[in-house]
Amino acid sequence: MDKNRVVAVAGVNDNPAKFGHKIFADLLANGYDVLAVGVRGGEVKGKNIYKTLTDLPKKPDIVITVVPPIGTDKIVDDCIALGIAEVWMQPGSESPAAIEKAAAAGMKVTNRRCFMVAEGIW
């Protein structure tokens, strides 16, 4: 993926053992323009964690979900409202309803594949 595209990772927190944190940190370390989204807010790696996609300072080109499926449903709603064109649902975060809703809205949807493996970062 083009590193000039803005990536938002939904499901980020300050716990290094959690996958949302790991994915965000690795994307940041590999030069991606990445934004952190997590319901509790806070900070990670010196960057702000925004509570929702609507709080972000710029619109991402792609949103990676690392949250439970019910959270992905809400994230897809926000993506649609913001006109975000692509969502990548990490394994375990996808739900049939979110996939169907995103596809019906014309979004590019990827699921059942790890973004980090697909991009060669892990």
C-alpha positions as CSV (number, residue, x, y, z in Angstrom):
1,M,0.0,0.0,0.0
2,D,1.2,3.5,-0.8
3,K,2.7,5.0,2.4
4,N,1.3,8.4,1.4
5,R,-2.2,7.2,2.1
6,V,-3.6,8.1,5.5
7,V,-4.4,5.0,7.6
8,A,-6.6,5.0,10.8
9,V,-6.3,2.0,13.1
10,A,-9.5,1.6,15.2
11,G,-8.9,-0.3,18.4
12,V,-5.7,1.4,19.6
13,N,-4.8,1.7,23.3
14,D,-1.6,2.1,25.3
15,N,-1.2,-1.6,26.1
16,P,1.7,-3.0,24.1
17,A,0.3,-6.5,24.4
18,K,-2.8,-5.6,22.4
19,F,-2.9,-6.1,18.7
20,G,-4.4,-2.6,18.1
21,H,-1.3,-1.1,19.8
22,K,1.1,-3.4,17.9
23,I,-0.4,-2.7,14.5
24,F,-0.4,1.1,15.1
25,A,3.2,1.1,16.5
26,D,4.5,-1.1,13.6
27,L,2.8,1.1,10.9
28,L,4.2,4.2,12.6
29,A,7.7,2.7,12.7
30,N,7.5,1.7,9.0
31,G,6.7,5.3,7.9
32,Y,3.0,5.1,7.4
33,D,0.8,8.2,8.0
34,V,-1.2,6.6,10.7
35,L,-3.8,7.8,13.1
36,A,-4.9,6.1,16.3
37,V,-8.6,5.6,17.3
38,G,-9.6,4.1,20.6
39,V,-12.8,4.6,22.7
40,R,-10.8,5.6,25.8
41,G,-8.6,8.2,24.1
42,G,-5.2,9.0,25.5
43,E,-1.8,8.7,23.9
44,V,0.3,6.1,22.3
45,K,3.9,6.4,21.0
46,G,3.6,10.2,21.5
47,K,0.5,10.4,19.3
48,N,-3.0,11.3,20.3
49,I,-5.6,8.5,20.4
50,Y,-8.9,9.9,19.1
51,K,-12.1,8.5,20.6
52,T,-13.9,8.2,17.2
53,L,-13.2,8.5,13.5
54,T,-15.2,11.8,13.5
55,D,-12.6,13.3,15.9
56,L,-9.7,12.7,13.5
57,P,-7.9,15.9,12.2
58,K,-7.9,14.5,8.7
59,K,-9.9,11.9,6.8
60,P,-8.2,8.6,6.4
61,D,-8.1,6.7,3.1
62,I,-8.4,3.4,4.9
63,V,-9.6,2.3,8.3
64,I,-8.2,-0.9,9.9
65,T,-10.5,-2.4,12.5
66,V,-9.0,-4.2,15.5
67,V,-12.1,-4.3,17.7
68,P,-14.9,-6.8,18.5
69,P,-17.4,-7.2,15.6
70,I,-20.0,-5.0,17.3
71,G,-17.5,-2.2,17.3
72,T,-16.8,-2.7,13.7
73,D,-20.5,-2.2,12.9
74,K,-20.3,1.3,14.5
75,I,-17.0,2.0,12.7
76,V,-18.5,1.1,9.4
77,D,-21.4,3.5,10.1
78,D,-18.8,6.3,10.8
79,C,-16.8,5.4,7.6
80,I,-20.0,5.7,5.5
81,A,-21.0,9.0,7.1
82,L,-17.4,10.4,6.5
83,G,-17.1,9.1,3.0
84,I,-14.2,6.8,3.7
85,A,-13.7,4.5,0.8
86,E,-11.9,1.5,2.3
87,V,-12.1,-0.7,5.4
88,W,-9.8,-3.6,6.4
89,M,-11.3,-5.8,9.1
90,Q,-8.6,-7.7,10.9
91,P,-9.4,-11.4,11.6
92,G,-11.8,-11.5,14.5
93,S,-13.1,-8.0,14.1
94,E,-15.4,-8.6,11.1
95,S,-19.1,-9.3,11.2
96,P,-21.4,-10.3,8.3
97,A,-23.5,-7.2,9.0
98,A,-20.5,-4.8,8.8
99,I,-19.2,-6.5,5.6
100,E,-22.6,-6.3,4.0
101,K,-23.2,-2.7,5.1
102,A,-19.8,-1.5,3.9
103,A,-20.1,-3.3,0.5
104,A,-23.6,-1.9,0.0
105,A,-22.2,1.6,0.5
106,G,-19.6,1.0,-2.2
107,M,-16.6,0.7,0.1
108,K,-13.7,-1.6,-0.6
109,V,-13.8,-4.3,2.1
110,T,-11.1,-6.7,3.1
111,N,-11.6,-9.3,5.8
112,R,-10.1,-12.6,6.9
113,R,-6.6,-11.3,6.1
114,C,-4.1,-9.6,8.4
115,F,-3.1,-6.2,7.1
116,M,0.4,-6.6,8.5
117,V,1.0,-9.9,6.9
118,A,-0.5,-8.8,3.6
119,E,1.7,-5.6,3.6
120,G,4.8,-7.6,4.5
121,I,5.4,-5.8,7.8
122,W,5.1,-8.9,10.0
